[in-house]
Amino acid sequence: MMERVRGRFRVAAVVAFLGAFPTAAPTALAEDAAAAEDRGLAIARDARQRKQGFGSFTASQTMVLRNRQGRESRRHLRVKVLEAPPEAEGAGDRSLFVFDEPRDVRGTAFLVHANKEGADDQWLYLPALKRVKRINSANRSGSFMGSEFAYEDMTPPEVEQFDYRYLRDEACGELTCTVVERTPRDERSGYRRQIVWQDTDELRLWKVEYYDRRDALLKTLDVSGYARYVDRYWHAAEMSMVNHLTGKSTVLTWSDYDFGAAVTPGEFLPTGLRRAR
């Protein structure tokens, strides 16, 4: 009998001890989560606003593909981008990639019509087949031209395509970066979530971790070599994507930026991909 009494006293003492520590109320936790989501979204919107107003630009790009053993293959292409006008509801920027070298991919053209909500519209022209192929939304997670960049990685994502959550601020080199988690709203995305590092001064993108649908780290993108153009727009010279599953990597090197370049809407039509220059 005395052992039972002592046991009850011990249980009561433990309960009283635990009760002495305050626990977060469900309402407070919900408010903290909502605040983190609001702050993450605000950062994404601020970053977009700083990039707006360029109108158009062209650039040159070198794509270096490396396998696990370090063997390389190179491709050279040109890029054209046309900014969506403010009155274009739901429509994002339009981007055109045209391959010049090597010979086996010369004339290949990739066109993206970004959408602020839902999957982007994408088309690929392959000269060998002499036809324009529309990229199905379910295939956007596939490799773009054998690189470690997926089709859905090839243009800056629209803010409305994700849900956001601010995680923390932390040092990134000599800078301080905000770290934000963004979750694709499109269930057909190849990613469950992405972790994004942007510096607090200019909100330049420095790093992205991509997690697959099983929430395992799949790829990491590192961005470097930023320069400022027309006294306003920051653009990188190099983007390096490493696939942690395969050991392969792809480096995109950008050069010859020309902001305000003369491009026309007609250059960004699927019907014109066969004649893309």
VOBA-1610 file (N, C-alpha, C; in pm, whole numbers, padded with zeros to 5 digits, always signed):
BEGIN
Met+00083-00121+00000Met+00000+00000+00000Met+00086+00124+00000Met+00191+00127+00085Met+00277+00244+00093Met+00349+00269-00040Glu+00385+00160-00113Glu+00451+00177-00242Glu+00359+00245-00342Arg+00227+00208-00339Arg+00131+00272-00430Arg+00120+00421-00401Val+00116+00456-00271Val+00103+00597-00231Val+00226+00675-00277Arg+00345+00612-00252Arg+00467+00680-00295Arg+00468+00699-00447Gly+00419+00598-00522Gly+00414+00608-00669Gly+00326+00721-00713Arg+00210+00737-00643Arg+00119+00846-00680Arg+00184+00981-00655Phe+00257+00991-00545Phe+00324+01118-00512Phe+00430+01150-00617Arg+00501+01047-00663Arg+00604+01071-00763Arg+00544+01121-00894Val+00434+01058-00938Val+00366+01102-01060Val+00317+01245-01046Ala+00256+01277-00933Ala+00205+01413-00910Ala+00318+01514-00912Ala+00433+01475-00857Ala+00547+01567-00855Ala+00599+01594-00994Val+00603+01491-01079Val+00650+01509-01216Val+00555+01601-01294Val+00425+01578-01278Val+00326+01662-01345Val+00340+01806-01302Ala+00358+01828-01171Ala+00373+01964-01120Ala+00500+02028-01174Phe+00608+01948-01185Phe+00735+02000-01235Phe+00723+02044-01381Leu+00660+01960-01463Leu+00643+01995-01604Leu+00551+02114-01621Gly+00452+02124-01535Gly+00358+02235-01544Gly+00420+02368-01511Ala+00537+02365-01447Ala+00603+02491-01412Ala+00663+02559-01533Phe+00677+02485-01646Phe+00735+02543-01767Phe+00622+02586-01860Pro+00620+02710-01905Pro+00514+02757-01994Pro+00526+02694-02132Thr+00417+02664-02196Thr+00415+02612-02333Thr+00349+02713-02422Ala+00393+02714-02549Ala+00337+02810-02644Ala+00192+02776-02673Ala+00108+02876-02668Ala-00033+02855-02697Ala-00050+02832-02846Pro-00149+02751-02886Pro-00172+02726-03030Pro-00190+02855-03109Thr-00257+02953-03049Thr-00280+03080-03119Thr-00149+03151-03146Ala-00059+03151-03048Ala+00071+03217-03066Ala+00153+03148-03174Leu+00148+03014-03177Leu+00221+02940-03280Leu+00166+02972-03418Ala+00036+02981-03429Ala-00027+03014-03557Ala+00012+03154-03602Glu+00016+03247-03506Glu+00055+03384-03540Glu+00199+03390-03587Asp+00288+03314-03521Asp+00428+03310-03562Asp+00442+03253-03703Ala+00367+03147-03733Ala+00373+03086-03866Ala+00322+03183-03973Ala+00213+03252-03942Ala+00157+03349-04037Ala+00255+03463-04060Ala+00322+03508-03955Ala+00420+03616-03968Ala+00537+03572-04055Ala+00583+03447-04039Ala+00692+03396-04120Ala+00652+03386-04267Glu+00526+03347-04292Glu+00478+03339-04429Glu+00467+03479-04491Asp+00415+03574-04415Asp+00401+03710-04465Asp+00538+03771-04495Arg+00634+03747-04408Arg+00767+03804-04429Arg+00835+03740-04550Gly+00820+03609-04566Gly+00878+03542-04682Gly+00819+03594-04812Leu+00688+03614-04815Leu+00622+03667-04935Leu+00667+03810-04962Ala+00680+03890-04857Ala+00723+04030-04874Ala+00863+04036-04934Ile+00952+03948-04891Ile+01088+03945-04946Ile+01084+03909-05094Ala+01003+03811-05130Ala+00992+03770-05271Ala+00937+03884-05356Arg+00837+03953-05306Arg+00779+04066-05382Arg+00878+04180-05397Asp+00954+04207-05292Asp+01054+04313-05296Asp+01162+04279-05399Ala+01206+04153-05400Ala+01308+04111-05496Ala+01258+04127-05639Arg+01131+04093-05664Arg+01075+04108-05799Arg+01068+04255-05839Gln+01024+04340-05747Gln+01009+04481-05779Gln+01142+04544-05821Arg+01251+04500-05758Arg+01382+04555-05792Arg+01428+04516-05931Lys+01372+04410-05986Lys+01412+04362-06119Lys+01323+04416-06231Gln+01217+04484-06196Gln+01120+04526-06297Gln+01162+04655-06367Gly+01110+04670-06489Gly+01132+04794-06562Gly+01241+04789-06667Phe+01304+04672-06688Phe+01416+04665-06783Phe+01369+04664-06928Gly+01246+04624-06953Gly+01192+04623-07089Gly+01234+04501-07168Ser+01363+04491-07196Ser+01415+04377-07271Ser+01566+04370-07253Phe+01622+04252-07278Phe+01768+04241-07285Phe+01804+04118-07365Thr+01927+04120-07416Thr+01985+04004-07481Thr+02115+03971-07410Ala+02161+03848-07425Ala+02286+03806-07362Ala+02339+03683-07432Ser+02467+03655-07409Ser+02529+03531-07457Ser+02545+03437-07338Gln+02543+03308-07368Gln+02553+03211-07260Gln+02637+03091-07305Thr+02724+03046-07216Thr+02799+02922-07238Thr+02752+02820-07135Met+02720+02702-07183Met+02674+02593-07096Met+02780+02485-07092Val+02835+02458-06973Val+02937+02355-06957Val+02878+02241-06876Leu+02872+02123-06936Leu+02819+02004-06870Leu+02935+01917-06825Arg+02935+01875-06699Arg+03040+01789-06645Arg+02977+01662-06588Asn+03037+01548-06622Asn+02989+01424-06564Asn+03060+01397-06432Arg+03031+01284-06372Arg+03088+01251-06241Arg+03241+01244-06245Gln+03296+01206-06360Gln+03441+01195-06373Gln+03508+01328-06410Gly+03428+01432-06430Gly+03483+01563-06463Gly+03498+01591-06610Arg+03455+01501-06697Arg+03462+01525-06841Arg+03359+01631-06880Glu+03402+01719-06972Glu+03320+01834-07006Glu+03271+01832-07151Ser+03156+01893-07173Ser+03108+01926-07307Ser+03051+02067-07299Arg+03068+02143-07408Arg+03029+02285-07407Arg+02926+02315-07514Arg+02841+02410-07479Arg+02741+02459-07573Arg+02736+02611-07564His+02712+02674-07678His+02703+02820-07682His+02565+02858-07734Leu+02504+02953-07669Leu+02370+02995-07707Leu+02349+03143-07681Arg+02241+03193-07739Arg+02201+03332-07720Arg+02066+03336-07649Val+02049+03440-07571Val+01927+03454-07491Val+01863+03590-07521Lys+01732+03589-07536Lys+01654+03712-07549Lys+01541+03708-07446Val+01518+03822-07381Val+01411+03829-07280Val+01329+03955-07306Leu+01198+03939-07306Leu+01104+04051-07322Leu+01018+04058-07198Glu+01022+04172-07130Glu+00946+04188-07006Glu+00798+04201-07036Ala+00716+04140-06953Ala+00571+04150-06968Ala+00527+04291-06932Pro+00438+04353-07010Pro+00389+04486-06975Pro+00305+04481-06848Pro+00301+04590-06772Pro+00226+04591-06646Pro+00079+04553-06661Glu+00021+04586-06776Glu-00123+04560-06794Glu-00151+04415-06832Ala-00048+04334-06854Ala-00068+04194-06894Ala-00100+04110-06772Glu-00226+04098-06740Glu-00268+04024-06621Glu-00239+03874-06637Gly-00171+03820-06539Gly-00144+03677-06539Gly-00025+03636-06622Ala+00023+03723-06711Ala+00134+03687-06798Ala+00265+03737-06740Gly+00369+03654-06753Gly+00502+03693-06708Gly+00592+03724-06826Asp+00723+03727-06803Asp+00818+03759-06908Asp+00826+03646-07010Arg+00880+03681-07128Arg+00902+03582-07232Arg+01051+03569-07258Ser+01098+03445-07269Ser+01241+03419-07284Ser+01263+03324-07401Leu+01369+03353-07478Leu+01404+03271-07594Leu+01552+03233-07587Phe+01581+03103-07597Phe+01717+03051-07596Phe+01743+02985-07732Val+01851+03025-07799Val+01885+02970-07930Val+02028+02917-07926Phe+02047+02789-07959Phe+02178+02725-07955Phe+02252+02748-08087Asp+02381+02786-08076Asp+02466+02807-08192Asp+02571+02697-08209Glu+02625+02645-08103Glu+02729+02542-08105Glu+02705+02444-07991Pro+02751+02318-08012Pro+02816+02261-08130Pro+02716+02235-08243Arg+02769+02180-08350Arg+02688+02165-08470Arg+02564+02079-08448Asp+02577+01977-08363Asp+02463+01884-08348Asp+02343+01945-08278Val+02361+02062-08213Val+02246+02128-08150Val+02217+02265-08212Arg+02294+02302-08316Arg+02275+02434-08377Arg+02133+02451-08429Gly+02073+02564-08396Gly+01937+02592-08440Gly+01830+02547-08342Thr+01867+02470-08241Thr+01770+02432-08137Thr+01724+02557-08064Ala+01595+02571-08045Ala+01540+02691-07982Ala+01440+02652-07873Phe+01447+02724-07763Phe+01361+02697-07648Phe+01291+02827-07610Leu+01158+02823-07605Leu+01078+02942-07578Leu+00996+02922-07451Val+00994+03026-07366Val+00916+03021-07242Val+00826+03143-07233His+00698+03120-07214His+00602+03224-07176His+00569+03201-07029Ala+00626+03283-06942Ala+00604+03266-06799Ala+00461+03306-06763Asn+00405+03236-06667Asn+00272+03267-06614Asn+00283+03296-06465Lys+00210+03395-06420Lys+00218+03431-06279Lys+00151+03327-06191Glu+00059+03254-06246Glu-00005+03146-06172Glu-00010+03023-06262Gly+00022+02909-06207Gly+00024+02786-06285Gly+00156+02769-06359Ala+00168+02660-06431Ala+00292+02627-06500Ala+00315+02721-06617Asp+00442+02745-06647Asp+00477+02826-06763Asp+00445+02749-06891Asp+00426+02822-07000Asp+00410+02760-07132Asp+00548+02753-07196Gln+00586+02634-07245Gln+00720+02612-07298Gln+00714+02533-07428Trp+00803+02571-07523Trp+00813+02502-07651Trp+00959+02480-07685Leu+00988+02368-07751Leu+01124+02334-07793Leu+01123+02299-07940Tyr+01213+02367-08016Tyr+01227+02334-08157Tyr+01355+02255-08177Leu+01345+02136-08236Leu+01459+02050-08264Leu+01477+02042-08415Pro+01585+02100-08468Pro+01606+02102-08614Pro+01606+01964-08678Ala+01660+01864-08607Ala+01667+01729-08665Ala+01528+01675-08694Leu+01430+01712-08611Leu+01293+01666-08632Leu+01210+01766-08712Lys+01262+01888-08724Lys+01194+01996-08798Lys+01053+02018-08749Arg+01039+02016-08618Arg+00907+02045-08562Arg+00919+02108-08424Val+00815+02182-08387Val+00809+02248-08257Val+00733+02157-08161Lys+00794+02128-08049Lys+00734+02041-07949Lys+00696+02122-07826Arg+00572+02111-07786Arg+00528+02177-07663Arg+00567+02089-07543Ile+00628+02154-07443Ile+00669+02081-07324Ile+00548+02066-07231Asn+00509+01943-07208Asn+00395+01917-07120Asn+00431+01957-06977Ser+00333+02013-06904Ser+00358+02055-06767Ser+00413+01942-06682Ala+00369+01819-06708Ala+00415+01707-06627Ala+00561+01672-06654Asn+00617+01726-06764Asn+00755+01695-06800Asn+00852+01808-06768Arg+00807+01909-06697Arg+00893+02024-06671Arg+01008+01990-06576Ser+00996+01880-06505Ser+01104+01840-06415Ser+01216+01767-06488Gly+01197+01741-06618Gly+01298+01672-06697Gly+01419+01759-06725Ser+01530+01695-06761Ser+01655+01764-06789Ser+01645+01850-06915Phe+01692+01974-06906Phe+01694+02062-07022Phe+01822+02038-07101Met+01810+01982-07220Met+01922+01959-07312Met+02037+01884-07245Gly+02002+01785-07160Gly+02103+01702-07097Gly+02176+01766-06981Ser+02133+01886-06940Ser+02199+01957-06831Ser+02137+01919-06696Glu+02195+01974-06588Glu+02139+01952-06455Glu+02032+02056-06422Phe+02004+02144-06515Phe+01891+02236-06503Phe+01768+02170-06562Ala+01661+02170-06486Ala+01534+02119-06538Ala+01467+02227-06621Tyr+01368+02190-06699Tyr+01295+02289-06778Tyr+01238+02399-06687Glu+01192+02360-06569Glu+01131+02458-06480Glu+01234+02548-06413Asp+01365+02519-06429Asp+01470+02602-06372Asp+01517+02712-06466Met+01475+02707-06593Met+01540+02788-06694Met+01502+02936-06695Thr+01401+02974-06624Thr+01366+03115-06614Thr+01335+03149-06468Pro+01356+03275-06428Pro+01325+03312-06290Pro+01178+03284-06258Pro+01150+03219-06146Pro+01012+03185-06113Pro+00929+03308-06077Glu+00803+03303-06109Glu+00711+03410-06072Glu+00673+03396-05924Val+00655+03509-05859Val+00627+03510-05715Val+00502+03429-05683Glu+00399+03441-05767Glu+00271+03378-05738Glu+00273+03227-05753Gln+00380+03171-05803Gln+00387+03026-05822Gln+00426+02950-05696Phe+00453+03023-05586Phe+00503+02959-05464Phe+00431+03009-05340Asp+00440+02929-05235Asp+00410+02973-05099Asp+00545+02992-05029Tyr+00550+03086-04934Tyr+00679+03126-04876Tyr+00678+03116-04725Arg+00799+03097-04670Arg+00816+03098-04524Arg+00957+03148-04492Tyr+00962+03261-04423Tyr+01092+03314-04379Tyr+01148+03223-04271Leu+01276+03189-04283Leu+01340+03101-04186Leu+01434+03175-04092Arg+01525+03257-04148Arg+01625+03322-04064Arg+01709+03417-04149Asp+01791+03494-04082Asp+01901+03569-04144Asp+02030+03502-04101Glu+02128+03496-04192Glu+02256+03438-04157Glu+02365+03495-04246Ala+02489+03481-04203Ala+02603+03529-04281Ala+02619+03443-04406Cys+02649+03509-04518Cys+02685+03437-04642Cys+02804+03510-04702Gly+02921+03460-04672Gly+03042+03531-04710Gly+03054+03659-04630Glu+03079+03769-04698Glu+03089+03898-04632Glu+02954+03967-04618Leu+02850+03903-04668Leu+02716+03961-04666Leu+02629+03892-04560Thr+02511+03950-04539Thr+02407+03886-04459Thr+02293+03848-04553Cys+02248+03725-04543Cys+02143+03677-04632Cys+02015+03643-04556Thr+01904+03668-04620Thr+01777+03614-04573Thr+01764+03473-04629Val+01712+03383-04548Val+01692+03244-04591Val+01541+03219-04589Val+01487+03187-04705Val+01343+03171-04722Val+01314+03036-04785Glu+01214+02968-04734Glu+01166+02844-04795Glu+01050+02878-04887Arg+01056+02827-05010Arg+00943+02845-05101Arg+00896+02708-05150Thr+00765+02692-05151Thr+00703+02564-05186Thr+00621+02581-05313Pro+00651+02506-05419Pro+00574+02519-05544Pro+00426+02488-05523Arg+00343+02571-05581Arg+00199+02545-05575Arg+00157+02440-05678Asp+00236+02426-05783Asp+00207+02328-05887Asp+00246+02189-05837Glu+00148+02102-05823Glu+00175+01968-05773Glu+00258+01884-05870Arg+00270+01930-05995Arg+00350+01857-06094Arg+00495+01902-06096Ser+00529+01997-06012Ser+00669+02038-06002Ser+00755+01921-05957Gly+00881+01920-06000Gly+00972+01815-05957Gly+01026+01835-05817Tyr+00989+01947-05754Tyr+01042+01981-05623Tyr+00932+01988-05518Arg+00967+01941-05401Arg+00875+01957-05288Arg+00891+02096-05227Arg+01017+02142-05220Arg+01044+02276-05166Arg+01183+02320-05209Gln+01208+02450-05191Gln+01338+02509-05223Gln+01377+02603-05110Ile+01505+02606-05077Ile+01556+02700-04977Ile+01641+02803-05052Val+01610+02931-05031Val+01667+03038-05111Val+01745+03135-05023Trp+01869+03167-05064Trp+01952+03266-04996Trp+01963+03392-05083Gln+01923+03508-05027Gln+01936+03636-05095Gln+01995+03737-04998Asp+02086+03821-05047Asp+02147+03916-04954Asp+02048+04025-04915Thr+02062+04076-04794Thr+01967+04174-04740Thr+01984+04311-04803Asp+02100+04339-04863Asp+02123+04472-04922Asp+02048+04491-05054Glu+02067+04397-05147Glu+02012+04412-05282Glu+01917+04299-05321Leu+01899+04203-05232Leu+01815+04085-05259Leu+01861+04011-05385Arg+01994+04002-05403Arg+02050+03921-05511Arg+02049+03774-05469Leu+02017+03689-05562Leu+02011+03545-05536Leu+02153+03488-05534Trp+02189+03415-05427Trp+02322+03357-05415Trp+02321+03206-05412Lys+02214+03149-05363Lys+02212+03003-05349Lys+02068+02953-05341Val+02045+02835-05399Val+01915+02767-05387Val+01940+02619-05366Glu+01875+02561-05266Glu+01876+02416-05247Glu+01741+02362-05293Tyr+01746+02260-05378Tyr+01625+02200-05433Tyr+01603+02063-05371Tyr+01486+02042-05314Tyr+01451+01915-05250Tyr+01348+01842-05337Asp+01371+01715-05359Asp+01282+01638-05445Asp+01150+01608-05376Arg+01065+01534-05444Arg+00930+01508-05391Arg+00934+01425-05264Arg+01044+01355-05238Arg+01058+01278-05113Arg+01123+01363-05004Asp+01149+01489-05036Asp+01210+01586-04944Asp+01356+01556-04916Ala+01426+01498-05013Ala+01570+01476-05003Ala+01640+01583-05087Leu+01755+01630-05039Leu+01829+01732-05113Leu+01873+01674-05247Leu+01827+01733-05356Leu+01856+01684-05491Leu+01967+01764-05559Lys+01953+01897-05557Lys+02047+01982-05629Lys+02075+02109-05549Thr+02189+02171-05579Thr+02221+02301-05522Thr+02269+02394-05633Leu+02212+02513-05635Leu+02253+02616-05730Leu+02333+02723-05656Asp+02451+02755-05707Asp+02533+02864-05655Asp+02548+02970-05763Val+02529+03095-05724Val+02532+03207-05818Val+02644+03302-05778Ser+02719+03354-05877Ser+02832+03441-05846Ser+02857+03540-05959Gly+02952+03633-05933Gly+02996+03727-06036Gly+02895+03833-06072Tyr+02828+03888-05973Tyr+02727+03989-06002Tyr+02791+04120-06051Ala+02723+04185-06144Ala+02758+04319-06190Ala+02629+04398-06208Arg+02640+04527-06195Arg+02522+04613-06207Arg+02517+04674-06347Tyr+02399+04668-06408Tyr+02380+04719-06543Tyr+02283+04836-06542Val+02310+04932-06629Val+02234+05058-06640Val+02206+05117-06501Asp+02305+05104-06413Asp+02300+05163-06278Asp+02183+05114-06194Arg+02129+04996-06230Arg+02012+04952-06154Arg+02001+04800-06139Tyr+02022+04726-06247Tyr+01989+04584-06246Tyr+02112+04498-06221Trp+02103+04413-06118Trp+02210+04321-06085Trp+02188+04189-06158His+02289+04145-06233His+02281+04015-06300His+02412+03941-06280Ala+02400+03809-06268Ala+02514+03724-06237Ala+02591+03686-06362Ala+02720+03654-06344Ala+02803+03605-06453Ala+02806+03453-06458Glu+02776+03386-06345Glu+02787+03241-06342Glu+02680+03179-06252Met+02625+03068-06300Met+02527+02991-06224Met+02569+02845-06232Ser+02598+02785-06117Ser+02648+02647-06112Ser+02549+02556-06041Met+02499+02456-06113Met+02403+02361-06057Met+02469+02225-06039Val+02468+02175-05914Val+02527+02045-05883Val+02416+01948-05844Asn+02417+01831-05907Asn+02321+01726-05876Asn+02386+01631-05776His+02334+01627-05654His+02393+01546-05549His+02365+01397-05567Leu+02267+01365-05647Leu+02233+01225-05670Leu+02325+01161-05774Thr+02353+01235-05883Thr+02432+01180-05993Thr+02578+01221-05990Gly+02611+01327-05917Gly+02748+01378-05918Gly+02779+01464-06038Lys+02681+01487-06124Lys+02700+01571-06242Lys+02677+01718-06206Ser+02726+01806-06293Ser+02705+01949-06271Ser+02695+02021-06404Thr+02635+02139-06401Thr+02626+02226-06518Thr+02653+02368-06475Val+02740+02437-06552Val+02771+02577-06524Val+02723+02662-06640Leu+02643+02763-06610Leu+02598+02860-06710Leu+02677+02989-06689Thr+02749+03032-06791Thr+02824+03157-06785Thr+02757+03259-06876Trp+02722+03374-06818Trp+02653+03480-06890Trp+02750+03591-06927Ser+02729+03651-07045Ser+02811+03764-07088Ser+02734+03847-07190Asp+02792+03961-07228Asp+02737+04046-07334Asp+02593+04089-07308Tyr+02562+04122-07184Tyr+02429+04174-07153Tyr+02405+04304-07231Asp+02289+04315-07289Asp+02251+04438-07360Asp+02108+04473-07321Phe+02095+04564-07226Phe+01962+04603-07179Phe+01902+04707-07273Gly+01772+04691-07299Gly+01703+04779-07394Gly+01727+04737-07538Ala+01778+04616-07558Ala+01804+04566-07694Ala+01674+04562-07773Ala+01688+04582-07903Ala+01570+04585-07990Ala+01521+04443-08016Val+01415+04406-07948Val+01348+04279-07973Val+01200+04309-07993Thr+01131+04220-08062Thr+00990+04241-08091Thr+00908+04124-08039Pro+00780+04147-08006Pro+00696+04036-07958Pro+00689+03920-08055Gly+00700+03949-08185Gly+00692+03844-08285Gly+00804+03742-08276Glu+00916+03779-08213Glu+01027+03685-08197Glu+00998+03580-08090Phe+00894+03602-08012Phe+00864+03514-07900Phe+00737+03434-07923Leu+00713+03397-08048Leu+00598+03316-08084Leu+00643+03175-08120Pro+00568+03073-08079Pro+00606+02935-08113Pro+00622+02913-08263Thr+00541+02983-08341Thr+00545+02963-08486Thr+00674+03017-08548Gly+00748+03101-08472Gly+00871+03156-08525Gly+00997+03084-08483Leu+00983+02976-08408Leu+01102+02908-08355Leu+01189+02848-08465Arg+01128+02807-08576Arg+01207+02750-08685Arg+01300+02853-08747Arg+01265+02980-08732Arg+01343+03088-08793Arg+01419+03167-08687Ala+01426+03116-08564Ala+01489+03190-08454Ala+01635+03221-08486Arg+01673+03346-08462Arg+01811+03391-08486Arg+01864+03464-08364
//
